[in-house]
C-alpha cells in the first residue's frame, strides 16, 4: 500500500507538471503570435496595471498635444493681427503728420482724412478677428463681435470687460499647467464715445485717440495743433499693442517648450510600456523550444511511470 500511495503521488505530481508545461507552451505560442507579453488581464496583473497607467498617460499627452497645437494656432492668429494693427497705426501716424501740416492744403488733408478713416475701420475689423469661428478679443463672449461702430462714429466694446475675471479663457497644456489664450479687447484697443451736445468725447486707449482724430479731421477750418496732438496717442497705441504682442509671443515659446517636455515624457513612457508589453521574439522562440523539450521529456517520464504503476497491481 505504501508503494501504491507513493506511486499515486508521483503520478499526480507528474500530471501537474505536464499541465503546467502545456499552459506554458500555450502562453508562449500566444505571445509569439501576437508579439506581446501581455494578452489578457490574467497575464502579470501588476505589469498589466502598469501598462494601463502608461496608456492613460500617453493618451493624456496626445490630448495635450492637440490643445497646444490649437492654442498655438490661435496665438499665431492673434500675433499676426497685432502686427497688422501696428502696420496700420504707423500708416495713420504718417498721414496724421501730413494732415497736421498746413502746407498740405485742402486736397492733401482730405486725401489723408479719407485714408485715415478707412484705416480706422480696418483696425476695428481687426479687433473683431475670429479664430475657429470665435471672436478672439471678446473675452468669454466668443460668439459676439468685440466691437461695433455706430452711425455716430462711436466705437463700442461688446465683449467681456477686463474687470470681469471670466474674460480670460485658459487651457490646460500639461498636468496642472494652464495658459491664457486671449488678450482683453478693451485693454488692447479701448473704446470711444462722442457727445455732440457737449462736444466732448469719452473712452480710453487706442480707439479714443483714433475717434478724436477722425472727428478733428472733419472740422473746418482744421485745428492743426489739435490734429498734431493726436500723434502722441497714436505712438502710445503702437507701443501698447507691441507690448501686448510680446507677452503672447512669450506664451508661444512656452507652448513649444512644454510640447518638447511632453515629448521627452512620451518617449520614456513609450519605452517603459514596450519593455512591459513587447516580446523579445528570438528569446521567446528559444524558450518555446526548450519548453517543448521539457514537455516531451515529462510526457515520456509520465508514460514510464504509468507502466511501472500497473506492475504494482499485478
C-alpha positions as a Markdown table, in Angstrom:
| # | Residue | x | y | z |
|---|---|---|---|---|
| 1 | Unk | 0.0 | 0.0 | 0.0 |
| 2 | Unk | 2.8 | 2.3 | 0.8 |
| 3 | Unk | 4.3 | 1.7 | -2.6 |
| 4 | Unk | 1.0 | 2.3 | -4.3 |
| 5 | Unk | 0.4 | 5.5 | -2.4 |
| 6 | Unk | 3.8 | 6.8 | -3.3 |
| 7 | Unk | 3.3 | 5.9 | -6.9 |
| 8 | Unk | -0.1 | 7.7 | -7.0 |
| 9 | Unk | 1.5 | 10.9 | -5.5 |
| 10 | Unk | 4.3 | 10.7 | -8.1 |
| 11 | Unk | 1.8 | 10.3 | -10.9 |
| 12 | Unk | -0.2 | 13.3 | -9.7 |
| 13 | Unk | 2.9 | 15.4 | -9.4 |
| 14 | Unk | 3.8 | 14.5 | -13.0 |
| 15 | Unk | 0.3 | 15.3 | -14.2 |
| 16 | Unk | 0.6 | 18.7 | -12.6 |
| 17 | Unk | 4.0 | 19.3 | -14.2 |
| 18 | Unk | 2.6 | 18.3 | -17.6 |
| 19 | Unk | -0.4 | 20.6 | -17.2 |
| 20 | Unk | 1.9 | 23.4 | -16.3 |
| 21 | Unk | 4.1 | 22.6 | -19.3 |
| 22 | Unk | 1.1 | 22.7 | -21.6 |
| 23 | Unk | -0.1 | 26.0 | -20.2 |
| 24 | Unk | 3.4 | 27.5 | -20.6 |
| 25 | Unk | 3.6 | 26.3 | -24.2 |
| 26 | Unk | 0.2 | 27.8 | -25.0 |
| 27 | Unk | 1.2 | 31.0 | -23.3 |
| 28 | Unk | 4.4 | 31.2 | -25.3 |
| 29 | Unk | 2.7 | 30.4 | -28.6 |
| 30 | Unk | 0.1 | 33.1 | -28.0 |
| 31 | Unk | 2.8 | 35.6 | -27.1 |
| 32 | Unk | 4.8 | 34.8 | -30.2 |
| 33 | Unk | 1.7 | 35.0 | -32.4 |
| 34 | Unk | 0.7 | 38.5 | -31.0 |
| 35 | Unk | 4.2 | 39.8 | -30.3 |
| 36 | Unk | 3.1 | 40.8 | -26.8 |
| 37 | Unk | 4.0 | 39.6 | -23.4 |
| 38 | Unk | 0.6 | 40.6 | -22.0 |
| 39 | Unk | -2.5 | 39.4 | -23.9 |
| 40 | Unk | -5.2 | 39.3 | -21.2 |
| 41 | Unk | -5.8 | 40.7 | -17.7 |
| 42 | Unk | -4.6 | 37.5 | -16.1 |
| 43 | Unk | -1.1 | 37.8 | -17.5 |
| 44 | Unk | 1.0 | 39.5 | -14.8 |
| 45 | Unk | -1.6 | 41.7 | -13.1 |
| 46 | Unk | 1.0 | 44.1 | -11.8 |
| 47 | Unk | 2.5 | 44.7 | -15.2 |
| 48 | Unk | -1.0 | 44.9 | -16.7 |
| 49 | Unk | -1.9 | 47.7 | -14.3 |
| 50 | Unk | 1.3 | 49.5 | -15.1 |
| 51 | Unk | 0.5 | 49.2 | -18.8 |
| 52 | Unk | -3.0 | 50.6 | -18.3 |
| 53 | Unk | -1.5 | 53.5 | -16.4 |
| 54 | Unk | 1.0 | 54.2 | -19.1 |
| 55 | Unk | -1.7 | 54.0 | -21.8 |
| 56 | Unk | -3.7 | 56.6 | -19.9 |
| 57 | Unk | -0.6 | 58.8 | -19.6 |
| 58 | Unk | 0.1 | 58.6 | -23.3 |
| 59 | Unk | -3.5 | 59.3 | -24.2 |
| 60 | Unk | -3.4 | 62.4 | -22.0 |
| 61 | Unk | -0.2 | 63.6 | -23.7 |
| 62 | Unk | -1.8 | 63.2 | -27.1 |
| 63 | Unk | -4.7 | 65.4 | -25.8 |
| 64 | Unk | -2.2 | 68.0 | -24.6 |
| 65 | Unk | -0.5 | 68.0 | -28.0 |
| 66 | Unk | -3.9 | 68.8 | -29.6 |
| 67 | Unk | -4.6 | 71.5 | -27.1 |
| 68 | Unk | -1.1 | 73.0 | -27.6 |
| 69 | Unk | -1.3 | 73.0 | -31.4 |
| 70 | Unk | -4.8 | 74.6 | -31.3 |
| 71 | Unk | -3.7 | 77.2 | -28.8 |
| 72 | Unk | -0.5 | 78.0 | -30.7 |
| 73 | Unk | -2.6 | 78.4 | -33.9 |
| 74 | Unk | -4.9 | 80.9 | -32.2 |
| 75 | Unk | -2.0 | 82.8 | -30.6 |
| 76 | Unk | -0.3 | 83.0 | -34.0 |
| 77 | Unk | -3.5 | 84.5 | -35.5 |
| 78 | Unk | -3.6 | 87.0 | -32.6 |
| 79 | Unk | 0.1 | 87.8 | -33.2 |
| 80 | Unk | -0.5 | 88.3 | -36.9 |
| 81 | Unk | -3.4 | 90.6 | -36.0 |
| 82 | Unk | -1.2 | 92.7 | -33.7 |
| 83 | Unk | 1.4 | 93.1 | -36.4 |
| 84 | Unk | -1.2 | 94.2 | -38.9 |
| 85 | Unk | -2.7 | 96.7 | -36.5 |
| 86 | Unk | 0.8 | 98.1 | -35.8 |
| 87 | Unk | 1.4 | 98.5 | -39.6 |
| 88 | Unk | -1.9 | 100.4 | -40.0 |
| 89 | Unk | -1.2 | 102.6 | -37.0 |
| 90 | Unk | 2.2 | 103.5 | -38.4 |
| 91 | Unk | 0.5 | 104.5 | -41.7 |
| 92 | Unk | -2.1 | 106.5 | -39.7 |
| 93 | Unk | 0.8 | 108.2 | -37.9 |
| 94 | Unk | 2.3 | 109.2 | -41.3 |
| 95 | Unk | -0.9 | 110.5 | -42.6 |
| 96 | Unk | -1.6 | 112.5 | -39.4 |
| 97 | Unk | 1.7 | 114.3 | -39.8 |
| 98 | Unk | 0.6 | 115.1 | -43.4 |
| 99 | Unk | -2.8 | 116.3 | -42.3 |
| 100 | Unk | -1.3 | 118.4 | -39.5 |
| 101 | Unk | 0.8 | 120.3 | -42.0 |
| 102 | Unk | -1.0 | 123.4 | -43.4 |
| 103 | Unk | 1.2 | 123.2 | -46.4 |
| 104 | Unk | -0.6 | 120.0 | -47.5 |
| 105 | Unk | -3.6 | 122.1 | -48.4 |
| 106 | Unk | -7.2 | 121.1 | -48.5 |
| 107 | Unk | -6.7 | 118.4 | -51.2 |
| 108 | Unk | -3.8 | 116.7 | -49.2 |
| 109 | Unk | -5.7 | 116.9 | -46.0 |
| 110 | Unk | -8.9 | 115.5 | -47.5 |
| 111 | Unk | -7.0 | 112.6 | -49.0 |
| 112 | Unk | -5.3 | 111.9 | -45.7 |
| 113 | Unk | -8.6 | 112.1 | -43.9 |
| 114 | Unk | -10.2 | 109.6 | -46.3 |
| 115 | Unk | -7.4 | 107.1 | -45.9 |
| 116 | Unk | -7.2 | 107.5 | -42.1 |
| 117 | Unk | -10.9 | 106.8 | -41.8 |
| 118 | Unk | -10.5 | 103.7 | -43.9 |
| 119 | Unk | -7.6 | 102.6 | -41.8 |
| 120 | Unk | -9.6 | 103.2 | -38.6 |
| 121 | Unk | -12.4 | 100.9 | -40.0 |
| 122 | Unk | -9.7 | 98.3 | -40.8 |
| 123 | Unk | -8.4 | 98.4 | -37.2 |
| 124 | Unk | -12.0 | 97.9 | -35.9 |
| 125 | Unk | -12.3 | 94.9 | -38.3 |
| 126 | Unk | -9.0 | 93.5 | -36.9 |
| 127 | Unk | -10.3 | 93.9 | -33.4 |
| 128 | Unk | -13.1 | 91.6 | -34.5 |
| 129 | Unk | -10.7 | 88.9 | -35.7 |
| 130 | Unk | -12.0 | 85.4 | -35.4 |
| 131 | Unk | -10.3 | 82.0 | -35.0 |
| 132 | Unk | -12.3 | 78.8 | -35.4 |
| 133 | Unk | -15.5 | 80.9 | -35.6 |
| 134 | Unk | -14.7 | 82.6 | -32.2 |
| 135 | Unk | -14.1 | 86.3 | -31.7 |
| 136 | Unk | -10.7 | 86.2 | -30.0 |
| 137 | Unk | -10.9 | 89.7 | -28.4 |
| 138 | Unk | -14.4 | 89.3 | -27.0 |
| 139 | Unk | -13.4 | 87.6 | -23.8 |
| 140 | Unk | -15.9 | 84.9 | -22.8 |
| 141 | Unk | -18.5 | 86.2 | -25.3 |
| 142 | Unk | -16.8 | 84.3 | -28.1 |
| 143 | Unk | -19.9 | 84.4 | -30.4 |
| 144 | Unk | -20.2 | 88.2 | -30.1 |
| 145 | Unk | -18.1 | 90.7 | -32.2 |
| 146 | Unk | -15.8 | 92.5 | -29.9 |
| 147 | Unk | -16.5 | 96.0 | -31.4 |
| 148 | Unk | -19.1 | 97.8 | -33.4 |
| 149 | Unk | -19.0 | 101.4 | -34.9 |
| 150 | Unk | -22.4 | 103.0 | -34.8 |
| 151 | Unk | -23.8 | 105.8 | -37.1 |
| 152 | Unk | -22.5 | 108.5 | -34.8 |
| 153 | Unk | -18.9 | 107.2 | -35.0 |
| 154 | Unk | -18.9 | 105.7 | -31.5 |
| 155 | Unk | -16.7 | 102.6 | -31.2 |
| 156 | Unk | -18.3 | 100.3 | -28.6 |
| 157 | Unk | -16.8 | 97.3 | -26.9 |
| 158 | Unk | -19.3 | 94.4 | -26.6 |
| 159 | Unk | -17.0 | 91.8 | -25.2 |
| 160 | Unk | -16.5 | 90.7 | -21.6 |
| 161 | Unk | -14.9 | 93.6 | -19.7 |
| 162 | Unk | -11.4 | 93.0 | -18.5 |
| 163 | Unk | -12.6 | 93.8 | -15.0 |
| 164 | Unk | -14.7 | 90.6 | -15.1 |
| 165 | Unk | -12.4 | 87.6 | -14.2 |
| 166 | Unk | -14.3 | 85.4 | -16.7 |
| 167 | Unk | -12.9 | 87.4 | -19.7 |
| 168 | Unk | -9.8 | 85.3 | -19.8 |
| 169 | Unk | -10.0 | 81.9 | -21.4 |
| 170 | Unk | -7.5 | 79.3 | -20.2 |
| 171 | Unk | -6.5 | 75.9 | -21.4 |
| 172 | Unk | -4.5 | 73.1 | -19.7 |
| 173 | Unk | -1.4 | 72.3 | -21.6 |
| 174 | Unk | 0.2 | 69.9 | -19.1 |
| 175 | Unk | -0.7 | 68.4 | -15.7 |
| 176 | Unk | -1.8 | 71.4 | -13.6 |
| 177 | Unk | -0.4 | 74.0 | -16.1 |
| 178 | Unk | -2.8 | 76.4 | -17.7 |
| 179 | Unk | -2.2 | 79.2 | -20.1 |
| 180 | Unk | -4.3 | 82.2 | -21.2 |
| 181 | Unk | -5.3 | 82.1 | -24.9 |
| 182 | Unk | -6.8 | 85.6 | -25.3 |
| 183 | Unk | -6.0 | 89.2 | -24.7 |
| 184 | Unk | -8.7 | 91.5 | -23.3 |
| 185 | Unk | -10.1 | 93.5 | -26.2 |
| 186 | Unk | -10.9 | 96.6 | -24.2 |
| 187 | Unk | -7.4 | 96.8 | -22.7 |
| 188 | Unk | -5.8 | 96.4 | -26.1 |
| 189 | Unk | -8.0 | 98.7 | -28.2 |
| 190 | Unk | -10.0 | 100.7 | -25.7 |
| 191 | Unk | -13.3 | 102.4 | -26.7 |
| 192 | Unk | -14.7 | 105.8 | -28.0 |
| 193 | Unk | -17.8 | 107.8 | -27.5 |
| 194 | Unk | -18.7 | 111.3 | -28.6 |
| 195 | Unk | -21.4 | 113.6 | -27.1 |
| 196 | Unk | -22.3 | 116.1 | -29.8 |
| 197 | Unk | -24.4 | 118.2 | -27.3 |
| 198 | Unk | -21.4 | 118.9 | -25.1 |
| 199 | Unk | -18.8 | 118.5 | -27.8 |
| 200 | Unk | -16.9 | 116.1 | -25.6 |
| 201 | Unk | -15.6 | 112.6 | -26.1 |
| 202 | Unk | -15.1 | 109.8 | -23.6 |
| 203 | Unk | -13.4 | 106.5 | -23.8 |
| 204 | Unk | -9.9 | 105.2 | -23.5 |
| 205 | Unk | -6.9 | 103.8 | -25.2 |
| 206 | Unk | -6.2 | 103.5 | -28.9 |
| 207 | Unk | -9.8 | 103.9 | -30.1 |
| 208 | Unk | -10.2 | 107.1 | -28.1 |
| 209 | Unk | -7.3 | 108.6 | -29.9 |
| 210 | Unk | -8.5 | 107.4 | -33.3 |
| 211 | Unk | -12.0 | 108.6 | -32.7 |
| 212 | Unk | -10.8 | 112.0 | -31.7 |
| 213 | Unk | -8.5 | 112.1 | -34.7 |
| 214 | Unk | -11.3 | 111.3 | -37.1 |
| 215 | Unk | -13.6 | 114.0 | -35.6 |
| 216 | Unk | -10.8 | 116.6 | -35.7 |
| 217 | Unk | -10.2 | 115.8 | -39.4 |
| 218 | Unk | -13.9 | 116.7 | -40.1 |
| 219 | Unk | -13.5 | 120.3 | -38.7 |
| 220 | Unk | -13.3 | 123.2 | -41.0 |
| 221 | Unk | -11.2 | 125.2 | -40.6 |
| 222 | Unk | -8.9 | 122.5 | -39.3 |
| 223 | Unk | -7.2 | 122.8 | -35.9 |
| 224 | Unk | -3.7 | 121.7 | -36.9 |
| 225 | Unk | -2.4 | 121.8 | -33.3 |
| 226 | Unk | -5.2 | 119.5 | -32.1 |
| 227 | Unk | -4.5 | 117.1 | -35.0 |
| 228 | Unk | -0.8 | 117.2 | -34.3 |
| 229 | Unk | -1.7 | 116.5 | -30.6 |
| 230 | Unk | -3.0 | 113.0 | -31.5 |
| 231 | Unk | 0.4 | 111.8 | -32.6 |
| 232 | Unk | 1.4 | 111.0 | -29.1 |
| 233 | Unk | -1.7 | 108.9 | -28.5 |
| 234 | Unk | -1.1 | 107.1 | -31.8 |
| 235 | Unk | 2.5 | 106.3 | -30.8 |
| 236 | Unk | 1.4 | 105.1 | -27.4 |
| 237 | Unk | -1.1 | 102.9 | -29.1 |
| 238 | Unk | 1.6 | 101.4 | -31.2 |
| 239 | Unk | 3.8 | 100.8 | -28.2 |
| 240 | Unk | 1.0 | 99.3 | -26.2 |
| 241 | Unk | -0.1 | 96.8 | -28.9 |
| 242 | Unk | 3.6 | 95.8 | -29.4 |
| 243 | Unk | 3.9 | 95.3 | -25.6 |
| 244 | Unk | 0.8 | 93.0 | -25.5 |
| 245 | Unk | 2.1 | 91.2 | -28.6 |
| 246 | Unk | 5.4 | 90.5 | -26.9 |
| 247 | Unk | 3.6 | 89.0 | -23.9 |
| 248 | Unk | 1.7 | 86.5 | -26.1 |
| 249 | Unk | 4.8 | 85.8 | -28.2 |
| 250 | Unk | 6.4 | 84.5 | -24.9 |
| 251 | Unk | 3.3 | 82.3 | -24.5 |
| 252 | Unk | 4.1 | 80.7 | -27.9 |
| 253 | Unk | 7.6 | 80.0 | -26.8 |
| 254 | Unk | 6.3 | 78.4 | -23.6 |
| 255 | Unk | 4.0 | 76.2 | -25.6 |
| 256 | Unk | 6.9 | 75.0 | -27.7 |
| 257 | Unk | 8.9 | 74.3 | -24.5 |
| 258 | Unk | 6.0 | 72.4 | -22.9 |
| 259 | Unk | 5.5 | 70.3 | -26.0 |
| 260 | Unk | 9.2 | 69.4 | -26.1 |
| 261 | Unk | 9.0 | 68.4 | -22.4 |
| 262 | Unk | 5.9 | 66.3 | -23.1 |
| 263 | Unk | 7.8 | 64.7 | -26.0 |
| 264 | Unk | 10.5 | 63.5 | -23.6 |
| 265 | Unk | 7.9 | 62.1 | -21.2 |
| 266 | Unk | 6.2 | 60.4 | -24.1 |
| 267 | Unk | 9.4 | 58.7 | -25.3 |
| 268 | Unk | 10.1 | 57.5 | -21.7 |
| 269 | Unk | 6.6 | 56.2 | -21.2 |
| 270 | Unk | 6.5 | 54.5 | -24.6 |
| 271 | Unk | 9.8 | 52.7 | -23.9 |
| 272 | Unk | 8.6 | 51.7 | -20.5 |
| 273 | Unk | 5.4 | 50.3 | -22.0 |
| 274 | Unk | 7.4 | 48.5 | -24.7 |
| 275 | Unk | 9.5 | 46.8 | -22.0 |
| 276 | Unk | 6.4 | 45.6 | -20.3 |
| 277 | Unk | 4.4 | 44.6 | -23.4 |
| 278 | Unk | 6.6 | 43.9 | -26.4 |
| 279 | Unk | 8.0 | 40.4 | -26.7 |
| 280 | Unk | 11.7 | 39.6 | -27.4 |
| 281 | Unk | 10.7 | 37.2 | -30.3 |
| 282 | Unk | 14.1 | 35.4 | -30.6 |
| 283 | Unk | 14.3 | 34.8 | -26.9 |
| 284 | Unk | 10.7 | 33.7 | -26.8 |
| 285 | Unk | 11.2 | 31.2 | -29.6 |
| 286 | Unk | 14.3 | 29.8 | -27.8 |
| 287 | Unk | 12.2 | 29.4 | -24.6 |
| 288 | Unk | 9.4 | 27.7 | -26.6 |
| 289 | Unk | 11.8 | 25.2 | -28.0 |
| 290 | Unk | 13.3 | 24.5 | -24.6 |
| 291 | Unk | 9.9 | 24.3 | -23.0 |
| 292 | Unk | 8.7 | 21.9 | -25.7 |
| 293 | Unk | 11.8 | 19.6 | -25.0 |
| 294 | Unk | 10.9 | 19.7 | -21.3 |
| 295 | Unk | 7.3 | 18.9 | -22.0 |
| 296 | Unk | 8.2 | 16.0 | -24.2 |
| 297 | Unk | 10.5 | 14.7 | -21.5 |
| 298 | Unk | 7.8 | 15.0 | -18.9 |
| 299 | Unk | 5.4 | 13.0 | -21.2 |
| 300 | Unk | 8.0 | 10.3 | -21.6 |
| 301 | Unk | 8.7 | 10.1 | -17.9 |
| 302 | Unk | 5.0 | 10.0 | -17.1 |
| 303 | Unk | 4.5 | 7.2 | -19.6 |
| 304 | Unk | 7.3 | 5.2 | -18.0 |
| 305 | Unk | 5.9 | 5.9 | -14.5 |
| 306 | Unk | 2.4 | 4.8 | -15.7 |
| 307 | Unk | 3.7 | 1.5 | -17.0 |
| 308 | Unk | 5.6 | 0.8 | -13.8 |
| 309 | Unk | 2.5 | 1.7 | -11.7 |
| 310 | Unk | 0.5 | -1.1 | -13.4 |
| 311 | Unk | 3.0 | -3.6 | -12.3 |
| 312 | Unk | 2.2 | -2.7 | -8.6 |
| 313 | Unk | -1.3 | -4.1 | -9.1 |
| 314 | Unk | -0.3 | -7.4 | -10.8 |
